[in-house]
Amino acid sequence: MTHNNCQHLLADLSDYIDGDAADAVCAEIERHLAECPDCRAVVDTLRKTIYLYRTLPPPVLSASARARLIASLSFDDASGA
């Protein structure tokens, strides 16, 4: 994996971060991360985002915000949707 082929990293990134990637894939990604600061920043940011998502309490929506959200997601029967 070269700097010109950073897109290849993205295909296996979720499995790598979750610890589900094959050993050979992990080794390839780690070699790339050792040489590519941009990809290292992406992986570090993604890890931190996942950590925060899993550890922080879910946000609480007010009743009015919840109603507006549901209304904006509702399909209009007249639209044929």
C-alpha positions as CSV (number, residue, x, y, z in Angstrom):
1,M,0.0,0.0,0.0
2,T,1.6,3.3,-1.1
3,H,0.6,6.9,-0.4
4,N,-0.8,6.9,-3.9
5,N,-3.2,4.1,-2.9
6,C,-4.7,5.4,0.3
7,Q,-8.2,4.5,-1.0
8,H,-7.2,0.8,-0.6
9,L,-7.0,1.5,3.1
10,L,-10.6,2.5,3.3
11,A,-12.0,-0.8,2.1
12,D,-10.7,-2.6,5.2
13,L,-10.7,0.2,7.7
14,S,-13.8,-0.7,9.6
15,D,-12.7,-4.3,10.1
16,Y,-9.2,-3.1,11.1
17,I,-10.6,-0.7,13.8
18,D,-13.1,-3.3,15.1
19,G,-10.3,-5.9,15.3
20,D,-11.9,-8.2,12.7
21,A,-9.4,-7.8,9.9
22,A,-7.1,-10.7,9.0
23,D,-3.5,-10.5,10.4
24,A,-2.1,-9.8,6.9
25,V,-4.5,-7.0,6.4
26,C,-3.7,-5.5,9.8
27,A,0.1,-5.7,9.1
28,E,-0.4,-4.0,5.7
29,I,-2.5,-1.2,7.2
30,E,-0.1,-0.7,10.0
31,R,2.8,-0.4,7.6
32,H,0.9,2.2,5.6
33,L,-0.1,4.1,8.7
34,A,3.6,4.2,9.8
35,E,4.4,6.1,6.6
36,C,1.2,8.1,5.9
37,P,0.3,10.9,8.4
38,D,-2.9,11.7,6.5
39,C,-4.3,8.2,6.9
40,R,-3.0,8.1,10.5
41,A,-5.1,11.2,11.2
42,V,-8.2,9.6,9.6
43,V,-7.8,6.4,11.7
44,D,-7.2,8.3,14.9
45,T,-10.2,10.5,14.3
46,L,-12.4,7.5,13.5
47,R,-11.3,5.7,16.6
48,K,-12.0,8.7,18.8
49,T,-15.4,9.2,17.1
50,I,-16.3,5.5,17.7
51,Y,-15.1,5.7,21.3
52,L,-17.2,8.9,22.0
53,Y,-20.3,7.4,20.3
54,R,-20.0,4.2,22.5
55,T,-19.3,6.0,25.8
56,L,-21.3,9.2,25.8
57,P,-25.0,9.1,26.8
58,P,-27.4,9.6,23.9
59,P,-28.6,13.1,23.4
60,V,-32.0,14.0,24.7
61,L,-34.4,15.7,22.3
62,S,-37.1,18.1,23.5
63,A,-40.6,17.1,22.6
64,S,-40.9,19.9,20.1
65,A,-37.6,19.0,18.4
66,R,-38.7,15.3,18.3
67,A,-42.0,16.3,16.7
68,R,-40.2,18.5,14.1
69,L,-37.8,15.7,13.3
70,I,-40.6,13.1,12.9
71,A,-42.6,15.6,10.7
72,S,-39.6,16.2,8.5
73,L,-39.1,12.4,8.0
74,S,-42.7,11.6,7.4
75,F,-43.8,10.8,3.9
76,D,-46.6,12.7,2.3
77,D,-49.2,10.2,1.0
78,A,-50.0,12.6,-1.9
79,S,-46.4,12.5,-3.2
80,G,-46.8,8.8,-4.0
81,A,-43.9,7.8,-1.7
